[in-house]
Amino acid sequence: MDVTKTLQDVPALHSIAGIAAGNVYIAKPGADPKVFNSDLRGGQKVVLETQDGETLELTTRDKIRIKPSAKGTYLNAVDLATFNNVANPQMRLYTGWDTFAKVRSSVGVALLLPAVLAVLTAIVGIFFLLSSGASQAQSCQLLIEGHQAPAVTLPRLICGPLTMPWWRSTLTGSLVTGGIAVLTALVGISTLPSHYRFGKKPTSNG
């Protein structure tokens, strides 16, 4: 069987002990009607779909530990149990559109939204930090040149009368807060692909 991006009918679904979860094997009669061989090329990423639109992402296998004794599409018992209705099974290749469908699903959007908000928060925070830093740097330059300007304290640089250590200044605290926000956003983004990868359905617990 040559699996393509278009759904094709496959034999009835069965469970078999000789195959690991996440895999699929299709048996067809060989030259000897009593011997059943693989009808799939191993290692392909496919989507198995049943009559009610239920889907399962699987990897094809051309060999399994236990040889089937009848024509059929064979799954691990755990995988087969995920289908409520196993009638009219069909198969096609897994594509990037399947990943995109996970992202735009209600659960996928719920996972993506906090990460997007975290990134936006970090960007806005950095923008205001830079604006504040530029303003204080300008005041510092004026003071150094002997002009009138509000007294400011920049980390490791005294622009006027020192009223507190640099590490206690408002700017330093803001920089630390902004850095933590950026790191939090990056961590959130880095975990997102694991929710949408092949063989996974997006869930809040990964």
FENQUI-V168359 format. One record per helix or strand of 3 or more residues. SS is the DSSP state (A for helix, B for strand). FROM is the first residue (numbers start at 1). TO is the last residue. If there is no record, write none. Layout:
ss=[SS,SS]
from=[FROM,FROM]
to=[TO,TO]
This chain:
ss=[B,B,B,B,B,B,A,B,A,A,A,A]
from=[13,23,36,45,55,72,77,90,96,106,166,170]
to=[15,29,38,49,60,75,80,93,104,144,168,196]
